[in-house]
Amino acid sequence: MIPRRLSRVLAGLVWLWPALGCAQESRATSPDRFAALILAAEQAAARGHREVSVRLARQLTSQYETSGATSAAEHTSAGRAYVLQGVGNVGAVKAALAAFDRATAMDSSYLESQRRTAALFLDKYDAPEARTLYTGVLRRAPDDAEALLGLARVEEFESKGNALETARKSANANPRFALARAFIARLHLDAESFDSARVTARSAVALDSSLLDAWSVLGAVAWLTGDSASYREAQAVARRLQPGGAEFDVFLAEAAVRQRRYAEAVRLAGEAVRRDSLSVSALGVLGTNQLRLGDFTAGRAALERAFALDPYNVWHKNTLDLLDKMRGFRTVERGRFRITAPEKEAELLVLYIAPLLERAYDSLALRYDYRPATPIHLELYDVQADFSVRTVGLNGLGALGVSFGNLLALDAPNVQAKGSYNWGSTAWHELAHTFTLGASAHRVPRWLSEGLSVLEERRANAGWGARGSLGWLMAYSGGRIRPLSQLNDGFMRPRSPDEVGNSYYQASLFGEWVESTRGAMALRDMLKGYRDGQDTPTVFQRVLGLSMAQADAQFDAWVQARYASAIAAVGGMRTAGASRDSSGGSFVRTMREALTLMNARPDSARVLFERARSMMPAYAGDDGPSWFLSQLALQRGDTAAVLTYLPEVTGRDETAYDANVLEARVRGRRGDVAGAMAAWERALWIWPYEAADRRELAQLAAQAGDHARSIRERRAVLALRPTDVLQARYELAKALADGGDVAGARRELLSVLEEAPSYEQAQALLLELRRRGGPR
């Protein structure tokens, strides 16, 4: 998940605001003796001549402060002049807001002041207030193109899915409003729809050849697609339009970030800072991405400079606060990985995550014929807000993990509710991104990289990774899943809260389809194609031998065939023009009926659950038929039946903590030590914090002669800070001794006896070790 930089959201709001309706409104309704001066100041700013712009703006505000204003337009011009002085000047920002407020108070029908006020609030990260103001303007003038565009910017800032729709309303309200088209072009660029971005930006340039926003989009598209001639053209025009500024370079750096090309973003942002050392956005992009590459010293320095210039910037403040907090974290080097976690979490989590990452590295290196540079840095956060800030600078990110290439960040398991999060599969998912990004030189489309990561989760461990959920099946059978050619929009512009998750699964199925129809090497070849600069249609044609339209059709046919029975169970596909069944079909009806009978008539409920199970044998989860059948079997005391149904849950649902615990205990009672250990092992990737679970697994491992696992679990019990620390240390010493580490066992026993010299069990074990002849 990649943050959207605010400077990009706000491009053009302050000094590139078009003169169309605003200037006409100003001339017609309110005289402005400052009009020429503010225009000159804003033009200087637009060309990157900051000193000239600020000098003219100060001249205007000096006159304003001396003689006041006689019209709403003059108050508004003064506010605009204060805005130009706002870099590193909190007082100027407050003065701008006051001047805009005076304009509105003088003439409430004067909409330009209200639009300017809204833009200022958005510029200073107060999206709710900006939304209120833009909405107020639109109540008075529903077709106000500038206000509609402003509202679209707010919606993008808030990650609303309807920003594109609102921007199109702006363009329709005023077909000659070039800035709206440039904004739409950038949204297409964000979604990696490069052809649409190019065409729309060209239409904006046709309306206004001096619009830097549109030329920036054209430059970014050309740079990302390797069109050097078009890039040089766009850059040359941008340099003529803004010889003293860095907006073009900042835009390119942000485009690189959105394409996950972080090292190139640092290079481009560094160029932007060299062109304009006071550019808050350039410093912000530079510092944020230096941090993503692990360069904490340079990243902090850049963000501190940016925050000094704009203390309203919540992104930069949050990140700097987090860096302060991370000074108390612990960093552990293990093999090819550097793991950073809060002190109280590090000892426990490193026990598990370090070996998993090593196994993942070997597996992924073999599959993709690529070996990322090491060490790879993993950061674990025990506060969701901290992870969110590390990722996008703001609290509220819904993701669980993120990969910046050789730096990964994810939630610690205790951030989420028990039974809702698998931190092992998340770590594997994010490390898979490191490989697919690296193998493609960070050029793989978002949808494909995400799909391959989900596919790698399913390969890693039983039960991991997304499966064909009821929600996905209903969305697919209802025609609400986008084709491959549009799948990126499912990630970037979801039409519903469920669409992102459904798109992850759909993308992972593409990986399965490619391997089943073209062989295991095809995915690797696709990544190499992207690495060599090929676009998606070219990659599809050269590797798969298909056009995008052909791939859409063949993949859809494959999915329909694979899930034919499940699709029929949830209502089935409907022909064009026919109504679609959104009830969940016979599967949902059967499940509902069974649930109503479960207590009063369990035998009848069992028959219905079995029927539902036959309709969708792959459906898992604590609301699926296999789980309820296991509960009915448990009530009957039929443990053999319990173990028929539970593995269908634990083998398909990566967060089935209760089901895994139940399976472990039932298998343990039946003497299935290996099966019980496997269930406890699955459970720890969901919730490793139950000391009783750790002890149970330690005992089973010792019983099975798996001394390494027993020692690991005894260390985990200690890391959980048990009440009886001495007993936990004794148990660790015993496990070490059983595993042949006599020296390690003696160290633990001596530490116990230092605190409790009369601890009889420790004394006895120490004497036994001496009799064995172990080293003293």
Residue pairs with C-beta under 8 A, 6 or more apart in sequence:
1 391
1 392
1 397
1 399
1 402
2 257
2 258
2 260
2 392
3 257
3 288
3 315
3 391
3 392
3 393
3 394
4 156
4 157
4 159
4 190
4 258
5 250
5 254
5 257
5 281
5 284
5 285
6 123
6 125
6 157
6 281
6 313
6 315
7 250
7 254
7 280
7 281
7 284
7 285
8 186
8 250
8 251
8 254
8 281
9 122
9 153
9 156
9 157
10 119
10 122
10 123
10 153
11 213
11 216
11 247
11 251
12 179
12 182
12 212
12 213
13 119
13 122
13 123
13 150
13 153
14 42
14 45
14 80
14 83
14 84
14 119
14 123
15 42
15 43
15 45
15 46
15 53
15 80
15 84
16 46
16 179
16 211
16 212
16 213
17 115
17 116
17 119
17 146
17 179
18 146
18 177
18 178
18 179
18 208
20 145
20 146
20 174
20 176
20 177
21 144
21 145
21 146
21 174
22 112
22 115
22 146
25 110
25 111
25 112
26 32
26 35
26 73
26 76
26 112
29 72
29 73
29 107
29 109
29 110
30 71
30 72
30 73
30 74
30 107
30 110
31 70
31 71
31 73
31 74
32 71
32 73
32 74
32 76
32 77
33 70
33 74
34 60
34 63
34 64
34 74
34 77
34 78
34 81
35 73
35 77
37 56
37 59
37 60
37 77
37 81
38 57
38 60
38 77
38 80
38 81
40 56
41 53
41 56
41 57
41 60
41 80
41 81
41 84
42 53
42 80
42 84
44 50
44 52
44 53
44 56
45 53
45 84
46 212
46 241
46 242
46 245
47 241
47 242
47 243
47 244
47 245
48 242
48 243
48 244
48 245
48 246
48 247
48 275
48 276
49 243
49 244
49 245
50 87
50 244
50 245
50 276
50 278
53 84
54 84
54 85
56 81
57 81
57 82
57 84
57 85
58 81
58 85
60 77
60 78
60 81
61 78
61 81
61 82
61 85
61 95
64 74
64 78
64 81
64 99
69 75
69 78
69 99
69 102
69 103
71 106
71 107
72 103
72 104
72 106
72 107
72 110
72 113
73 103
73 110
73 112
75 99
75 100
75 102
75 103
75 106
75 113
76 99
76 100
76 103
76 110
76 112
76 113
76 116
78 99
79 95
79 96
79 97
79 98
79 99
79 100
79 103
79 113
79 116
79 117
79 120
80 96
80 116
82 92
82 93
82 95
82 96
82 99
83 92
83 93
83 96
83 120
83 123
85 92
86 92
86 93
86 96
87 278
87 280
87 309
87 310
88 278
88 308
88 309
88 310
90 311
90 312
93 120
93 124
93 312
96 120
97 117
97 120
100 113
100 114
100 116
100 117
100 120
101 117
103 110
103 112
103 113
104 110
104 113
104 114
104 117
107 113
109 140
111 137
111 140
111 141
111 144
111 147
114 133
114 136
114 137
115 133
115 134
115 137
115 144
115 146
115 147
115 150
117 133
118 129
118 130
118 133
118 134
118 137
118 147
118 150
119 130
119 150
121 127
121 129
121 130
121 133
122 130
122 150
122 153
122 154
122 157
124 312
125 312
125 313
125 314
127 154
127 157
127 158
130 150
130 154
131 151
131 154
131 158
134 147
134 150
134 151
134 154
135 151
137 144
137 147
138 144
138 147
138 148
138 151
141 147
143 173
143 174
144 173
145 170
145 171
145 173
145 174
145 177
145 180
146 170
146 177
148 166
148 167
148 169
148 170
148 173
148 180
149 166
149 167
149 170
149 177
149 179
149 180
149 183
151 166
152 163
152 164
152 166
152 167
152 170
152 180
152 183
153 163
153 183
155 162
155 163
155 166
156 163
156 187
161 493
161 494
161 495
163 187
164 184
164 187
164 493
167 180
167 183
167 184
167 187
168 184
170 177
170 180
170 183
171 177
171 180
171 181
171 184
174 180
176 207
177 207
178 204
178 205
178 207
178 208
178 211
178 214
179 204
179 208
179 211
179 213
181 200
181 201
181 203
181 204
181 207
181 214
182 200
182 201
182 204
182 211
182 213
182 214
182 217
183 213
184 200
185 196
185 197
185 198
185 200
185 201
185 204
185 214
185 217
186 197
186 213
186 217
187 493
188 194
188 196
188 197
188 200
189 197
189 217
189 220
189 221
189 255
189 258
190 258
190 492
191 488
191 489
191 492
191 493
192 259
192 445
192 446
192 488
192 492
193 488
193 489
194 221
194 224
194 225
194 535
197 217
197 220
197 221
198 217
198 218
198 221
200 217
201 214
201 215
201 217
201 218
201 221
202 214
202 218
204 211
204 213
204 214
204 217
205 211
205 214
205 215
205 218
208 214
210 241
212 238
212 241
212 242
212 247
212 248
215 234
215 237
215 238
215 241
215 248
216 234
216 238
216 247
216 248
216 251
216 252
217 251
218 230
218 233
218 234
219 230
219 231
219 234
219 235
219 238
219 248
219 251
219 252
220 251
220 252
220 255
221 227
221 230
222 228
222 229
222 230
222 231
222 233
222 234
223 231
223 252
223 255
224 255
224 256
224 259
225 533
225 535
226 533
234 248
235 248
238 247
238 248
239 248
242 248
244 275
244 276
245 275
245 276
245 279
246 271
246 272
246 273
246 275
246 276
246 279
246 282
249 268
249 269
249 271
249 272
249 275
249 282
250 268
250 269
250 272
250 279
250 281
250 282
250 285
252 268
253 265
253 266
253 268
253 269
253 272
253 282
253 285
253 286
253 289
254 265
254 285
256 262
256 264
256 265
256 268
257 265
257 285
257 289
259 442
259 443
260 404
260 405
260 437
260 442
260 446
260 449
261 442
261 443
262 289
262 292
262 293
262 404
262 405
262 442
263 293
263 405
263 442
264 442
265 285
265 289
266 286
266 289
266 290
266 293
269 282
269 283
269 285
269 286
269 289
270 286
272 279
272 281
272 282
272 285
272 286
273 279
273 282
273 283
273 286
273 302
275 282
276 282
278 309
280 306
280 309
280 310
280 313
283 302
283 303
283 305
283 306
283 309
284 302
284 303
284 306
284 313
284 315
284 316
286 299
286 302
287 298
287 299
287 300
287 301
287 302
287 303
287 305
287 306
287 316
287 319
288 299
288 303
288 315
288 319
288 393
289 299
290 296
290 298
290 299
290 302
291 299
291 300
291 303
291 319
291 323
292 404
292 405
292 407
293 404
293 405
293 406
293 407
294 377
294 406
294 407
296 323
300 320
300 323
303 316
303 319
303 320
304 320
306 313
306 316
307 313
307 316
307 317
307 320
310 316
311 317
314 393
314 394
315 392
315 393
315 394
316 393
318 389
318 393
318 394
318 395
319 389
319 390
319 393
321 389
322 386
322 389
322 390
325 386
326 340
328 342
328 343
329 340
329 341
329 342
329 343
329 346
330 340
330 341
330 342
330 343
330 346
331 338
331 339
331 340
332 338
332 339
332 340
332 341
332 346
332 350
332 354
333 339
333 375
334 350
334 354
334 357
334 358
335 354
335 357
335 358
336 357
336 358
336 361
336 374
336 375
336 376
337 354
337 357
337 358
337 374
337 375
337 376
337 377
337 378
338 375
338 376
338 377
338 378
339 346
339 349
339 350
339 353
339 354
339 377
339 378
339 379
339 380
340 346
340 377
340 378
340 379
340 380
341 349
341 350
341 379
341 380
341 381
341 382
341 412
342 380
342 381
342 382
342 412
344 382
345 380
345 382
345 412
345 414
346 380
347 715
347 718
347 719
348 688
348 689
348 716
348 719
348 720
349 380
349 412
349 413
349 688
351 712
351 715
351 716
351 719
352 424
352 684
352 685
352 688
352 712
352 716
353 378
353 380
353 423
353 424
353 427
356 424
356 427
356 428
357 376
357 378
357 427
357 431
360 427
360 428
360 431
360 432
360 460
361 372
361 376
361 431
363 456
363 459
363 460
364 431
364 432
364 434
364 435
364 456
365 371
365 435
367 435
367 456
367 520
367 524
368 435
368 436
368 439
368 524
368 527
369 439
369 524
370 435
370 438
370 439
372 405
372 406
372 434
372 435
372 438
373 406
376 406
376 407
376 408
376 431
376 434
377 406
377 407
377 408
378 407
378 408
378 409
378 410
378 427
379 390
379 407
379 408
379 409
379 410
380 409
380 410
380 411
380 412
381 387
381 390
381 409
381 410
381 411
381 412
381 415
382 412
382 414
382 415
383 415
384 395
384 411
384 415
385 395
387 397
387 409
387 410
387 411
387 415
388 394
388 395
388 396
388 397
389 395
390 409
391 397
391 399
391 402
391 409
400 410
400 411
400 416
400 421
400 423
400 426
401 408
401 409
401 410
401 411
401 426
401 427
401 429
401 430
402 408
402 409
402 410
402 430
403 430
403 431
403 433
403 434
403 437
405 433
405 434
405 437
405 438
405 442
406 434
408 427
408 430
408 431
408 434
409 430
410 423
410 426
410 427
410 430
411 421
411 423
411 426
412 423
413 421
413 423
413 686
413 687
413 688
413 689
414 689
415 421
418 657
418 686
418 687
419 655
419 656
419 657
419 658
419 686
419 687
420 655
421 655
421 686
422 464
422 654
422 655
422 685
422 686
423 685
423 686
424 460
424 461
424 464
424 685
425 457
425 460
425 461
425 464
425 465
425 654
425 685
428 456
428 457
428 460
428 461
428 464
429 453
429 454
429 456
429 457
430 453
432 452
432 453
432 456
432 457
433 449
433 453
436 444
436 448
436 449
436 452
436 453
436 527
437 444
437 449
439 524
439 527
439 528
439 531
440 449
440 527
440 528
440 530
440 531
441 530
441 531
443 530
443 531
443 533
444 526
444 527
444 530
445 488
445 530
445 536
446 488
446 491
446 492
447 487
447 488
447 490
447 491
447 503
447 507
448 507
448 510
448 511
448 526
450 491
450 503
450 504
450 507
451 504
451 506
451 507
451 508
451 509
451 510
451 511
452 507
452 508
452 511
452 523
454 465
454 466
454 504
454 505
454 507
454 508
455 465
455 508
455 511
455 512
456 465
457 464
457 465
457 466
457 654
458 464
458 465
458 466
458 508
459 465
461 682
461 685
462 650
462 651
462 682
463 620
463 650
463 651
463 652
463 653
463 654
463 656
463 682
464 654
465 508
465 654
466 501
466 504
466 505
466 508
467 505
467 618
467 620
467 652
467 653
468 505
468 563
468 566
468 618
468 619
469 501
469 505
469 619
469 621
470 570
470 584
470 587
470 588
470 616
470 619
471 498
471 501
471 502
472 481
472 501
472 502
472 505
472 506
473 563
473 566
473 567
473 570
473 616
474 570
474 571
474 582
474 584
475 481
475 498
475 499
475 502
476 502
476 506
476 559
476 563
476 567
477 567
477 570
477 571
477 572
477 573
477 580
477 581
478 571
478 574
478 580
478 581
478 582
479 573
479 574
479 580
480 495
480 496
480 499
480 502
481 490
481 502
481 503
481 506
482 489
482 490
482 503
482 506
483 552
483 555
483 556
484 510
484 548
484 551
484 552
484 555
485 548
485 549
485 551
485 552
487 503
487 506
487 507
487 510
490 499
490 500
490 502
490 503
490 506
491 500
491 503
491 504
494 500
494 503
509 555
509 559
510 555
511 523
513 555
513 558
513 559
514 522
514 523
514 526
514 544
515 522
515 523
516 558
517 554
517 558
518 543
518 544
522 543
522 544
525 543
526 539
526 543
526 544
529 538
529 539
529 542
529 543
530 539
534 542
536 548
537 547
537 548
540 546
540 547
540 548
540 551
541 547
544 551
546 554
560 567
560 573
565 615
565 616
566 587
566 615
566 616
566 618
566 619
567 573
568 585
569 585
569 586
569 587
569 615
569 616
570 581
570 584
570 585
570 587
570 588
570 616
571 580
571 581
571 582
571 583
571 584
571 585
572 581
572 585
574 580
574 581
583 589
586 615
587 612
587 615
587 616
587 619
590 608
590 611
590 612
590 615
591 608
591 609
591 612
591 623
591 625
593 608
594 605
594 608
594 609
594 612
594 625
594 628
595 605
595 628
597 604
597 605
597 608
598 605
598 628
598 632
602 632
602 635
605 628
605 632
606 629
606 632
609 625
609 628
609 629
609 632
610 625
610 629
612 625
613 619
613 625
613 626
613 629
616 624
616 625
617 648
618 652
619 625
619 626
619 652
620 626
620 627
620 648
620 649
620 651
620 652
620 653
620 656
621 627
621 649
621 652
621 653
621 656
622 649
622 653
622 656
622 658
622 659
624 649
626 645
626 646
626 648
626 649
627 645
627 649
627 659
629 641
629 645
630 641
630 642
630 645
630 646
630 649
630 659
630 662
633 639
633 641
633 642
633 644
633 645
634 642
634 662
639 666
639 669
639 670
642 662
642 663
642 666
643 663
643 666
643 667
643 670
643 675
646 659
646 662
646 663
646 666
647 663
649 656
649 659
650 656
650 659
650 660
650 663
650 679
650 682
653 659
654 685
654 686
655 686
656 686
657 683
657 686
657 687
660 679
660 680
660 682
660 683
660 686
661 679
661 680
661 683
661 693
663 675
663 676
663 679
664 676
664 677
664 679
664 680
664 683
664 696
665 676
667 673
667 675
667 676
667 679
668 676
668 696
668 700
673 700
673 703
673 704
674 704
676 700
677 697
677 700
677 701
677 704
677 706
677 709
680 693
680 696
680 697
680 700
681 697
683 693
684 693
684 694
684 697
687 693
688 694
688 716
689 720
691 717
691 720
691 722
694 713
694 714
694 716
694 717
694 720
695 713
695 717
695 731
697 709
697 713
698 709
698 710
698 713
698 714
698 717
698 731
698 735
699 710
701 707
701 709
701 710
701 713
702 710
702 735
702 738
707 735
707 738
707 739
707 740
708 739
710 735
710 738
710 739
711 732
711 735
711 736
711 739
711 741
713 735
714 728
714 731
714 732
714 735
715 732
717 728
717 731
717 732
718 725
718 728
718 729
718 732
722 728
726 752
726 755
726 756
726 759
726 762
729 748
729 749
729 751
729 752
730 748
730 749
730 752
730 759
730 761
730 762
730 765
732 748
733 744
733 745
733 746
733 748
733 749
733 752
733 762
733 765
734 745
734 765
736 742
736 744
736 745
736 748
737 745
737 765
737 768
737 769
742 769
742 772
742 774
742 775
743 774
743 775
745 765
745 769
745 774
746 766
746 769
746 774
746 775
746 776
749 762
749 765
749 766
749 769
750 766
752 759
752 762
753 759
753 762
753 763
753 766
756 762
770 776
